[in-house]
Amino acid sequence: MPGRLEGKVAIITGGASGFGAATSKRFAQEGCKVLICDLNESGAQDVASKLDAECKKSSEGGAARGFKMNVCERDDWAAAVKACVDNWGRVDVCVNNAGTSYKNKVGLELCLLPFIIPGILSLLRIYAYHVFMLPFEGFPLKSMT
Ligand SMILES: NC(=O)c1ccc[n+]([C@@H]2O[C@H](COP(=O)([O-])OP(=O)(O)OC[C@H]3O[C@@H](n4cnc5c(N)ncnc54)[C@H](O)[C@@H]3O)[C@@H](O)[C@H]2O)c1
């Protein structure tokens, strides 16, 4: 049975760990070609090479590649889109998941800074994504920011 994402191409940011790595795995298992983007280049390459090897053993048509990217940089968005188009001819989906959070702490030990930094990063990643991707001709039909 063909995968539900066979023939689709996705950019997944923050794909070196956590939700992004899990999402990349699920997408690849469903036949999607996934560009796994992360500041952590070696982490992204590790996740991608494992997934790509699994994809080659299955017949769903999935594939994965790792890519170094800072989601706050417009030029990195341009480079990620170019990598998808060069490798697979298109971009259909973007899961803009990269981000950071404060470490778990007892409530009374929290200060303001760990709230502010993830918030600013979220704004920058959404800004850079929209400024670059909205005018892009092949703007992903499905985007989760
Ligand atoms: N885990 C939770 O409970 C939780 C709750 C609410 C929201 N979130 C959000 O969900 C997302 C994923 O969370 P997670 O728990 O999987 O985190 P995680 O730390 O496991 O993974 C985040 C990934 O994003 C990458 N990253 C960070 N900044 C980046 C940047 N500027 N450019 C590119 N890559 C960058 C990191 O290198 C890391 O690999 C984050 O945006 C987080 O804020 C998580």
The ligand as an ORCA input file, in Angstrom:
! r2SCAN-3c Opt
* xyz 0 1
  N       8.726     19.462     24.733
  C       7.687     20.177     25.163
  O       7.050     19.886     26.184
  C       7.235     21.405     24.384
  C       6.109     22.094     24.807
  C       5.662     23.203     24.090
  C       6.351     23.601     22.949
  N       7.455     22.924     22.570
  C       8.115     23.381     21.357
  O       8.173     22.310     20.432
  C       9.376     22.418     19.674
  C      10.175     21.115     19.775
  O      10.386     20.808     21.129
  P      11.272     19.569     21.564
  O      10.887     19.245     22.945
  O      11.209     18.516     20.507
  O      12.714     20.286     21.613
  P      14.185     19.704     21.344
  O      15.104     20.600     22.111
  O      14.276     18.230     21.566
  O      14.384     19.959     19.776
  C      14.476     21.248     19.258
  C      15.459     21.224     18.087
  O      15.457     22.547     17.520
  C      16.800     22.864     17.187
  N      16.921     24.323     17.125
  C      16.866     25.198     18.159
  N      16.994     26.446     17.703
  C      17.135     26.362     16.359
  C      17.292     27.320     15.304
  N      17.368     28.641     15.561
  N      17.389     26.880     14.038
  C      17.328     25.554     13.758
  N      17.189     24.591     14.692
  C      17.094     25.004     15.980
  C      17.642     22.240     18.289
  O      18.983     22.059     17.868
  C      16.907     20.926     18.534
  O      17.431     19.874     17.728
  C      10.140     23.622     20.221
  O       9.840     24.741     19.401
  C       9.565     23.779     21.617
  O       9.675     25.108     22.068
  C       7.914     21.832     23.258
*
